[in-house]
Amino acid sequence: LENLHKIGYYHKNLHSGNILQIDNIPYISDFRISEPPFRLKSDNKICGVLPYIAPEVLNGESYTLLSDIYSFGVIMAELSTGKPPFYNRKHDANLALEIYNGIRPEFGKGTPEIYKELAHKCMNADSNQRPTANEL
């Protein structure tokens, strides 16, 4: 993610299904809807897998590098439980509204607090309070 962001691209569809692992090295895949470096913000079209979409995007704002960071935080929560976020819920307008209003995925029992704190920083409702990929 850091390398992608270094060249100015944002993914727009970052979720666990788009992360591959080869020889214990993670790789991000599926760049069909990622944006090129000359675009500071994307169009306002919402795309991706609902639980991973940043609340500001659900509110009609453009995708940014920090939208990817939100998705990364959701992936962190998923890794702690071994289950996709909100797997037991319909991915509908009600869930979108709840995400916008602050609901976040749960973490697995025994997840270290420092890990949860970092994930929550990534999922901060204020995108300007999220860490950058470089800071991660």
C-alpha angles and dihedrals in degrees: 000000000000091000091048092050093044089065090045100254124134120199103216093195105054112157137133093270089063095054117090127187123212119175089346091304116120119225128188115227139183106059095171094120101027116123128239123246097257091064111082090185132017130228117279096255111128113226135158137056110323102231090054097049115107116244094240090057090050086054092058100264121133124266114258138174087273091057087064089052090056089053090050090056090052089051089052090056090048091052090054094054102030088227131099114257114271090000090157095054137073112258094231142124091286092058091045090054092048091050089050089050093052111273111145133184119274125246128232121261111271095025107151114252092232089057092049091047091054092047091049090051088054090050095046111144088227103070091201089064093058120101120248122246088254091054091050 
